[in-house]
Amino acid sequence: MFMFFVHTMITVILLFCLHASVMGEEYANQEFDDNIDELFSDLERDSFGHRVPRQVNKLESKPHIIDFKVKTTIISRYAFTAVSCTMINRVSAAKEGVFQIQIPAAAYISNFTMIIGGRVYPSEVREKEKKPEGNKKEAKKPGNGASAGNIESEMETFRIAASIPGKNKATFLLAYEELLQRRLGKYEHVTSVRPQQLVSKLSVEVNIVEHSEITFLETPPLRNGRTSSSVNTANPNSIPEAPLSTVVNRAKTTCKVTFSPSIMQQARIARNGILGDFVVRYDVERELGIGDIQVLNGYFVHYFAPKDLPAVPKNVVFVIDTSASMVGTKIRQTKEALFTILKDLRPQDHFNIVSFSNRIKVWQQGKLVPVTPDNIRDAKKFIYLLSPTGGTNINGGIQTGATLLSDYKASHRRTQGSVSLIIFLTDGRPTVGETQSSNILNNTKEAVQEQSCLFSIGIGNDVDYKLLERMALENCGMMRRIYEDADARTMLKGFYDEIGTPLLSDIHIDYTGDTVEYVTQKLFTNYFNGSEIVIAGKLSDQSTDSLHVKVKASNSDKSIVLETNVPLQEKAKEVEKNINSLVNTTAGKDYIERLWGYLSVKELLQSRLKSESSRERETLSDQAKNLSLTYNFVTPVTSMVIEQPGIQMDKPRDDDADLSDEEHRGKPQSLHRNTKQPDVSMKKPEKKIIFSKTSADGDPHFVVDFPLSKMAVCFNINGEPGDVLRLVSDNKNSGVTVNGKLIGAPAPVNSHKKQRTYFSTITIMVSKPQRSYIEITPRKVILDSKDRMVLPCDKSSAVERDGLTVSIVGKSNITVTVQGSITFIVLVHHYKNPAPYQRDHLGFYISSSKGLSSDSHGLLGQFLYKEVSVTEMPVNMTIQESLLNGTKLNQEPQSPSTALKVKDRVVPAVKKQRKIHSGRHHVDCWFVKNNAAKLIDGVYQDYVVSHLFDTATGSDTSNEL
């Protein structure tokens, strides 16, 4: 709880968010009726003659709430909520009025306003100021100071107290936003209805506006307690009874749900005014294929939730805390949940169980076993005999579980198409073995080695939730919190149900490189049945006609590729027409842009939580702060300032900006974008680059340097726009692959070519020692490693991590160095006033290839360790070449002609000169015509790959990152 402030200004640091315009201006001019009889104006006729419940006889001592309204508009899963609470002080002396409401943990507050005695006190979102040394005025932290709430359904309390003058009223207006997550096949919106008094005018209104048909809708009974929102313990075939006074008006794509109980109806539910959570669950129709893409005002959102896919086999190890603190209800409910979960394992799954306290116990030593009736029976017996005792060796339990999985995968290569999961449960902090959180995190990462995903569950108030959250996020999992008084059995089973049916793995979603920018996370480790992948981005040009979308994923041992062109203008008109006719708020009409901002801030803060570098954390904080201020979001890096004397405010989260972010719920996401990217500079970038001849630049013109032969060879590749060419391929040895995507442009007048092509995007994939992706365009560099960073190409910066260095010289070039022995340079070509045949593009140069193996391939890579010599082509071959090249038969070809000998092949060539490095250098080279026919292995079409992040060799797609 905050302390009282007598000053005229107070800085309130919250960890939520929302938007002002949702509420409209109508509240600012409300006329207040001083007649206290309105307290009873809503009594039903059937209540006549009944005694109205008294308000605990405190009307004279504290202000009373006379109006409590909550209105939510959900537009394609993105929810805008506005809360209005009016209270009256009937006595002559000033009294403290307390406004308190629970809001979803994943939401962001975007506005708060107070109207006291007719005067408006607006709030302002500002950059968070660092607390001075020794400042003791801290907010009250939930539990042990961890970020409260690690399941999306969990609520957190917003509370503010203000002095209300005698015989006056006060109105509190709060607005917040959130993206609803799909869990177990349903979206769920929760409104907390706990005014703590009986209220004469109480109403909740939920409006749903969807692009697709609403196929499922329910309003279950009011919910109290700590049960997870995704879990419905009732008969799934039964229709839950809606709360009293609930009215549902439903159309094909829209729905309006209202809940407005009278005082008598409220009293039947709870006389203390704590009614519970009003829940609305729904789902929508889904098209088969690429998913639902919506476009509005230069932004797009992509909802991807495929169905009717076979379940991917899973390898799962349950790591269960059996320390002494688990005794009683905790261990009993955990056992009951595990018994149920074991029944749900599929025949193709494999599993094992590890328990940890002072000692580590493994049910089946050194292996995972298949799901058979006998194994399930024996596993239940092992679980039944578990007895809580001793301390908590978290590190030992996870190390054992991770080792079981990695050893199993290493010895069973056929499991390559399966998904590996560690489900880790504890109720305490590490007390035995390794107890330092930083060491446990490092040990976990090394043990898991990106071979499996870790899902952590904390029970009770004594858990180090920061540790559990980071462990999960750094290992492609997520964390859930179960409160002390919660139904752990039901929540554990519900959590397992969410992740128990993986349908896809290694999902990569790609968009046309030059059409979109600042796209949120595009790579996902797993997709589970009943969930949804949501990606948002900004269009680089709103007039673009189409967006090419490609989804590549794995289902068991099969590779799935979905591809389509989305008509952007048609989509934009369709969405705009729908929104204009159904939504009347300014924020609602920009819902896709705000959704993009919401997701981007979440991902930035998530990466900050995972970062081990203080410099990087500071950079990520700056990016998150800029976006938060742009959209007026109250986040861990911003503050809410209110001008009003004598107010007291509670925030439910830790002020610490490093590890208290509530944003890190749900699927791990690691992409970081910002409309105004700050400089990221961890070391000074080199402005001077090493001269290199081996390159692909311009239209594109290829040059290969043969230093041992002291000569260079050049050729052109006349590809098609959209082709992705394999430039370097050494994935099996050094782990490096380089691809380049072509963009088209009209040919100059009188040119012999039909069109020009340039490289619009270069991708560099590194699989050793840490899996990393680098995507380079003329505008930005995206580094996706343990987390994701976006660096602008017009600013100088440098980043170094895990043996990978990316150095940018603004508006000039990007140097990528891998393990100090492989260096690539990408030149950025910008045109201030481009001709019709010119496009901003990239040039690719191999500066150092020491770390690439002799088995390297690709259009450039295949020549790195080869030699070439000049020879003469025999006359008969010259004639044959002339015929193939269309030379007239009556024209006797020159005899003999010059040729090159490469890889035991004789290739006709002519002497030429090429410009490289933006024309600053000239290279004398032997030019080979016809798309490098006979010079390269095969034909150039063999080097066209399926997508920018393809690392497969030939037709072997199993080798992809």
Secondary structure, DSSP 8 states (H G I E B T S, - for coil): ----B-SSEEEE--S----GGGT-SGGGG------GGGGGTT--GGGTTS-----TT-TTTS-EEEEEEEEEEEETTEEEEEEEEEEEE-SSS-EEEEEEEEEETT-EEEEEEEEETTEEEEEEEEE-----TT-------STTSS-S--STT-EEEEEEEEEE-TTEEEEEEEEEEEE--EETTEEEEEEEE--SS--SEEEEEEEEE-SS-EEEEE----B-SS--TT---S-TTS-----TTEEEEE-SSEEEEEE---HHHHHHH-TTS--EEEEEEEEE---SSS-EEEEETTEEEEEE---S-----EEEEEEEE-SGGGTTHHHHHHHHHHHHHHHH--TT-EEEEEEESSSEEESSTT--EE--HHHHHHHHHHHHT----S---HHHHHHHHHHHHHHHHHH-GGGGGSEEEEEEEESS---SS---HHHHHHHHHHHHTTSSEEEEEEESSSS-HHHHHHHHHTTT--EEEE-TTS-HHHHHHHHHHHHS-EEEEEEEEEE-TTTEES----EEEEEETT--EEEEEEES-TT--EEEEEEEEEETTEEEEEEEEEEHHHHHHHHHHHHHHH---TTGGGHHHHHHHHHHHHHHHHHHHH---HHHHHHHHHHHHHHHHHTT-B-TTEEEEEE-SSEEEE--S---TTT--TT--SS-------SS----BSS---SS------EEETTTEEEEEETTTTEEEEEE----TT-EEEEEEETTTT-EEEEEEEEEEE--TT-SSSEEEEEEEEEEEE-SSS-EEEEE-SSEEEEESSSEEEEETTS-EEEEETTEEEEEETTTEEEEEETTTEEEEEEEE--SS--TT---EEEEEEEE-TTS-TT-BSTTGGGTT--EEEEEE-HHHHHHHHHHTT--TTS---SSEEEEEETTEEEE-EEEEEEETTTTEEEEEEEEHHHHTTTSSS-GGGGEESSTT---BTTBGGG--
